[in-house]
Amino acid sequence: MFTTHPTANLEYWFFKVNAGPIALIVDWIERRKLKEHVIRASIHSPYKREVIFEKLAAFMPGDNFMTTQRTVGQVGEISWELEIAPNGDWFKPDIFPAGLLKMTDLLSFGAPFVTFTGWIRHGAQQTILDRVPGSITQYWGRQLAAEWWWVSAHQFDQKGIAVEGTILRSRVWGLPMQIPLAFLYLRQNDKKDFIIAPANLARVRGTPEEFQVEIRRIGRERTSLICKGREYGDFGDQIVNTLTGAMELREGNRVIARAINWHCRA
């Protein structure tokens, strides 16, 4: 279950889903030092592509919220009502004792593979969802990471495949020194891998428009994500985001699957 972290300077809760013609990500953002409660929604639809920010009276008001079972809300011309069904895969990437000692900028918790049932409306465009795969996440800490790449894909040309991953550089106790960290969830039907770096080697090369993620594990073939993004939107905080693009999942030199729609923050 998601739990608030009232001592954290920053706290974010978000969900993301691609459903036919609509792709949506919604963040609830708490900036405690500034006493700000913000909702941010990024959407691609036949109506238009936009990123919307609005201030809220509270972090999770009764008519605009997310739990691990349900989310309801409205921001601008976007509204939604969705039931969420996790499949049992929960992650809390941490390398002991970093989380215990609050060494890194952020900690996170989430479900990289859930399903959404309900509806999303954008202007006059409404899409019905019936067990559409996506993800839910929360993260919290003292500040955003110094460098941050996030990829998430659930719509591949083969069934039963999902990718959720973060590659970042974090300051240590807020000081200028930085350490590389990464997490990757890879689902191929009944086979699931949770990969954490620096226990494994992870790196990103390229730009948000075209980049490659490489994960190397001892005794295993290299896993690569070959990504191309388009129609990026400004998320503020020097972050850009897209909800559409192309991704190839490779093991060694073999293409395992291709995703048509995926999410990226950089």
C-alpha positions in Angstrom: 0.0 0.0 0.0 1.0 3.6 -0.6 1.8 5.6 2.6 2.4 9.3 3.0 5.8 10.4 4.2 5.1 13.7 6.1 8.8 14.4 6.9 9.9 14.2 3.2 10.4 17.6 1.5 9.0 16.2 -1.8 6.4 13.5 -2.4 4.9 12.4 -5.7 2.1 9.8 -6.5 1.4 9.0 -10.1 -0.2 6.6 -12.5 0.3 6.1 -16.2 -1.6 4.2 -18.9 -1.8 4.0 -22.7 -5.4 3.1 -23.8 -6.0 3.1 -27.5 -6.0 6.7 -28.7 -5.4 8.2 -25.3 -2.2 8.1 -23.2 -2.2 9.7 -19.8 0.1 10.3 -16.8 -1.1 12.1 -13.7 1.1 13.2 -10.8 0.0 14.5 -7.4 2.9 16.6 -6.0 3.5 17.7 -2.5 6.2 20.4 -1.9 6.1 20.6 1.9 8.7 23.4 2.4 6.7 25.6 -0.1 3.3 24.3 1.3 2.3 23.6 -2.3 -0.2 20.9 -3.5 -0.1 20.5 -7.2 -1.7 18.1 -9.8 0.1 17.7 -13.1 -1.4 15.8 -16.0 0.2 15.0 -19.4 -1.9 13.6 -22.2 -1.8 12.6 -25.8 -5.2 12.1 -27.5 -6.9 12.9 -30.8 -8.2 16.1 -29.2 -4.7 17.5 -28.5 -1.4 17.0 -26.7 -1.0 19.1 -23.5 0.6 19.2 -20.1 -1.6 20.9 -17.4 -0.7 22.1 -13.9 -3.2 23.1 -11.2 -2.9 23.9 -7.5 -5.1 21.9 -5.1 -6.4 22.8 -1.7 -4.8 19.6 -0.3 -2.5 16.8 -1.4 -5.3 14.3 -2.0 -8.7 16.0 -1.9 -11.8 13.8 -1.9 -12.7 14.4 -5.5 -9.1 14.2 -6.9 -7.0 11.3 -5.6 -5.3 8.0 -6.2 -5.0 4.9 -4.1 -3.6 1.5 -5.0 -7.2 0.4 -5.9 -8.8 3.5 -7.5 -8.2 7.0 -9.0 -10.7 9.7 -9.7 -10.0 13.3 -10.8 -10.3 16.2 -13.1 -7.7 18.8 -14.3 -8.5 21.2 -17.1 -10.4 19.3 -19.8 -9.1 16.0 -18.6 -11.2 13.8 -16.3 -11.1 10.1 -15.3 -12.5 7.4 -13.1 -10.5 4.2 -13.0 -10.4 1.0 -10.9 -6.9 -0.3 -10.4 -6.0 -4.0 -10.0 -2.4 -4.8 -9.1 -1.1 -8.2 -10.1 1.1 -8.7 -7.0 4.4 -7.3 -8.4 5.5 -4.5 -6.0 8.9 -2.9 -5.9 10.8 -0.7 -3.5 14.2 -0.4 -5.1 16.8 0.2 -2.4 20.4 -0.8 -1.7 21.0 -1.3 2.0 21.7 0.9 4.0 21.0 3.8 1.6 17.3 4.1 2.4 17.7 3.5 6.1 20.3 6.3 6.3 18.5 8.6 3.8 21.6 8.8 1.7 19.9 9.3 -1.7 17.8 12.1 -3.1 14.7 9.9 -3.4 13.1 6.6 -2.5 10.3 5.0 -4.4 7.6 2.3 -4.2 5.1 1.1 -6.7 3.6 -1.6 -8.9 5.1 -1.8 -12.4 2.2 -3.9 -13.8 -1.4 -3.1 -12.9 -4.6 -3.0 -14.9 -7.1 -0.1 -15.2 -10.8 -0.4 -15.8 -13.1 2.7 -16.3 -12.9 5.7 -18.5 -10.7 8.7 -19.4 -12.2 11.9 -21.0 -10.3 14.6 -22.9 -12.5 17.4 -24.2 -15.3 15.5 -26.1 -13.0 12.4 -26.5 -13.9 9.6 -24.1 -12.1 6.2 -24.0 -13.3 3.2 -22.1 -10.7 1.0 -20.5 -11.1 -2.7 -19.7 -8.2 -4.2 -17.8 -5.6 -2.1 -19.7 -2.1 -2.5 -18.3 -0.1 0.4 -16.8 1.7 1.3 -13.6 1.4 3.2 -10.4 4.3 4.7 -8.4 5.1 7.0 -5.5 8.5 8.6 -4.7 9.6 10.9 -1.9 12.8 12.5 -0.5 14.7 15.7 -0.1 15.0 16.7 -3.8 14.7 15.5 -7.3 17.6 13.4 -8.6 20.5 15.2 -10.3 19.9 13.2 -13.5 16.9 11.0 -14.1 15.7 8.8 -17.0 12.4 6.8 -16.6 10.9 4.4 -19.2 7.6 2.5 -19.0 6.0 0.4 -21.7 3.1 -2.1 -21.6 1.9 -2.1 -25.3 4.2 -4.4 -27.2 3.7 -6.3 -30.4 3.7 -9.5 -28.3 1.5 -10.3 -25.3 2.7 -10.5 -21.8 5.6 -8.1 -22.0 6.2 -5.1 -19.8 9.1 -2.8 -19.0 9.4 -0.3 -16.2 12.8 1.2 -15.3 14.6 4.2 -13.8 18.2 5.2 -14.3 19.5 8.1 -12.3 22.3 9.9 -10.6 21.6 10.8 -7.0 23.4 13.2 -4.7 24.6 11.7 -1.3 23.0 13.4 1.7 22.3 16.4 -0.6 26.1 17.0 -1.2 27.6 17.5 -4.6 29.0 13.9 -4.8 26.8 11.7 -7.0 26.3 8.0 -7.3 24.6 6.1 -10.2 21.5 4.0 -9.4 19.1 2.0 -11.6 16.1 -0.3 -11.4 14.5 -2.3 -14.2 11.4 -4.5 -14.1 11.2 -6.8 -17.1 8.2 -9.1 -17.6 8.0 -11.7 -20.3 4.8 -13.7 -19.7 5.4 -15.7 -16.5 9.1 -14.8 -16.3 9.9 -11.6 -14.3 13.2 -10.0 -13.6 13.9 -7.2 -11.1 17.3 -5.7 -11.9 19.1 -3.2 -9.6 22.3 -1.3 -10.2 25.0 -0.8 -9.0 24.7 -4.5 -8.2 24.5 -4.7 -12.0 25.8 -2.2 -14.6 23.3 0.2 -16.1 23.9 3.2 -18.4 22.1 5.5 -20.8 23.4 7.0 -24.0 21.8 9.6 -26.3 19.2 12.3 -26.1 15.5 12.2 -25.1 14.6 12.0 -28.8 16.8 8.9 -29.4 18.6 7.0 -26.6 19.7 3.5 -25.5 19.5 1.9 -22.1 21.9 -1.0 -21.4 21.8 -3.4 -18.5 24.6 -5.8 -18.0 24.4 -8.7 -15.5 27.0 -11.2 -14.5 26.5 -14.4 -16.4 23.6 -13.0 -18.5 23.2 -11.5 -21.9 23.1 -7.7 -22.2 19.5 -6.3 -22.0 19.0 -3.2 -24.2 16.1 -0.7 -24.7 16.4 1.2 -28.0 14.1 4.2 -27.6 12.9 7.0 -29.9 10.6 9.7 -28.5 8.5 12.4 -30.0 6.0 15.2 -28.9 7.8 15.9 -25.6 6.1 18.2 -23.1 7.6 20.4 -20.4 7.1 19.0 -16.9 8.9 21.8 -15.2 12.0 21.2 -13.0 14.0 20.7 -16.2 12.1 17.5 -16.9 10.6 16.6 -20.3 8.0 13.8 -20.9 6.5 11.9 -23.7 3.8 9.3 -23.7 4.3 8.0 -27.2 7.4 6.7 -29.0 9.0 3.5 -30.3 11.0 1.0 -28.2 12.9 -2.2 -29.1 13.6 -4.7 -26.3 16.7 -6.7 -27.0 18.7 -9.4 -25.3 22.1 -9.6 -26.8 21.6 -8.8 -30.5 18.1 -10.4 -30.6 15.0 -8.3 -30.8 12.5 -9.7 -28.2 9.6 -7.3 -28.8 8.8 -3.8 -30.0 6.6 -1.3 -28.2 4.7 1.3 -30.2 3.5 3.4 -27.2 5.7 4.0 -24.2 6.4 6.7 -21.5 9.7 8.5 -20.9 10.9 11.2 -18.6 14.3 12.7 -18.9 
